[in-house]
Amino acid sequence: MEPFRIKSVEPIPFPTRDQRQATLAHAGYNLFRVPARQVTIDLLTDSGTSAMSAAQWSALMSGDESYAGAESFERFESVVRDLTGYDEVLPVHQGRAAERILLGAVLRPGDVSISNTHFDTTRASVEAAGAHAVDLPVDHATPVPFGGDMDLNALATRLRGADGPDARCVVLTITNNAGGGQPVGMTNVEAVRRLCDEHDVLLLLDASRFAENAYLITQRDPDYAHHSPRDIARVVFSMADGCWASLKKDGIGNIGGLIALRDPDLARRCRELLVATEGFPTYGGLAGRDLDVLAQGLIEVTDPRYLRYRAEAAHWFGSQLAQAGLPILRPTGCHAVYVDAAALLPQLEAHELPATSLANEIYLAGAIRVTDLGTLVFGRADPDTGHEEPAPRELVRFALPRRVYTKSHLEYVVQHAGGVAARAQRLPGYRISEQSPTLRHFTAVLKPWG
Ligand SMILES: *Cc1c(COP(=O)(O)O)cnc(C)c1O
């Protein structure tokens, strides 16, 4: 059960069917463009949507808003140092600012960044630096405990090959969000570290869900069953050269991010970029009170009871969705349940955007907002021919905001999603009528086929 009780509540909207239909059409059939006041249960993302604890709300009041060297920064820095073991700590306003700054300092045009999977904003920062992003996820036909792992053979081949010297950094995204929210195992981190040492390549963590990754290691690797998630997280950090994180996830904050590094010289170069675009290096675009909230969040998030609740909620929700007829990815992780839209809607080809179709229908059914992680997000339109390069998978993500929705909210979702699954063969395809060249899913305008 939830290891907390509720102290403050917020009413939720209940738009009618007509309102839902009008809203979706007006939003260009893109759920990112739907106003939150037309959403009953919002499972769009677990990013920045957490409920803060009483301790976080009270930490907010002790925020020191001094421009330089605020005490809030000292508290934040000390919590991050204790957790990661990295001395150089730079706050930023959110994860992608960290990516732009750190990857901008590390990568030169023509360089290569190799990852288990670059998150969409990570890939955008790699490409903005003129570098290439290469994803080498494990590819198993059957589920494995550490489905977020990097493919070690592929990494070794790449590093030893002709293009090997272009590899500037290896990025382990923990957990691997794009690949289904699966954890990266300890042995994988160790092996990646060895390969990075062999080839003198920087190993960085995208640690946005470091606590969930650590908890899943305690659950899935018998060697670590008796360790605390915090200790596991520390060991993982100890194997990398540095990290960045969106603190809108496992920071349990509504805004925030960080860069933490060992190398003072790299940190100095990051600070130069930070001060030009984000703010003074002791606040990085955040208010002092945000830093206090995040410091407290980074302590709470490794509580084993909280993490167990989170993993069990995702597991329960996933099995309910499966019983209701939705093909889910297993095993479930912590932050979301992923549904395979291609398996549910075999009548739609990738360019007809099956993941978009499923997500939109779930909104129409119950004003429930989930995320499309299919061709709209990970596919590409060839700039010359307009031909759609499909995404490897057509997934729909039911993200779980931290400490926000109760079991009866999730039961409501299961009921409506099950209704949609029952008429899956009649769902329409979609096509893109307007799009931007990067991160097109945030703003694209779509039309139903036919
Ligand atoms: C959210 C996220 C980011 C980007 O962070 P923002 O705070 O949204 O800018 C980067 N990587 C991963 C794995 C994420 O989940």
The ligand as an SDF file (V2000), in Angstrom:
LIG
                    3D

 15 15  0  0  0  0  0  0  0  0999 V2000
   13.4030   13.4420  -18.5250 C   0  0  0  0  0  0  0  0  0  0  0  0
   14.6620   12.8820  -19.0000 C   0  0  0  0  0  0  0  0  0  0  0  0
   15.6440   13.6930  -19.5620 C   0  0  0  0  0  0  0  0  0  0  0  0
   15.4350   15.1820  -19.8160 C   0  0  0  0  0  0  0  0  0  0  0  0
   15.1670   15.8620  -18.6570 O   0  0  0  0  0  0  0  0  0  0  0  0
   14.1830   17.1350  -18.5780 P   0  0  0  0  0  0  0  0  0  0  0  0
   14.1880   17.4800  -17.1310 O   0  0  0  0  0  0  0  0  0  0  0  0
   12.8520   16.7020  -19.0790 O   0  0  0  0  0  0  0  0  0  0  0  0
   14.7720   18.2100  -19.4220 O   0  0  0  0  0  0  0  0  0  0  0  0
   16.8320   13.1000  -19.9310 C   0  0  0  0  0  0  0  0  0  0  0  0
   17.0240   11.7780  -19.7930 N   0  0  0  0  0  0  0  0  0  0  0  0
   16.1000   10.9680  -19.2640 C   0  0  0  0  0  0  0  0  0  0  0  0
   16.3670    9.5140  -19.1240 C   0  0  0  0  0  0  0  0  0  0  0  0
   14.8820   11.4830  -18.8510 C   0  0  0  0  0  0  0  0  0  0  0  0
   13.9510   10.6680  -18.3590 O   0  0  0  0  0  0  0  0  0  0  0  0
  1  2  1  0
  2  3  1  0
  2 14  2  0
  3  4  1  0
  3 10  2  0
  4  5  1  0
  5  6  1  0
  6  7  2  0
  6  8  1  0
  6  9  1  0
 10 11  1  0
 11 12  2  0
 12 13  1  0
 12 14  1  0
 14 15  1  0
M  END
$$$$
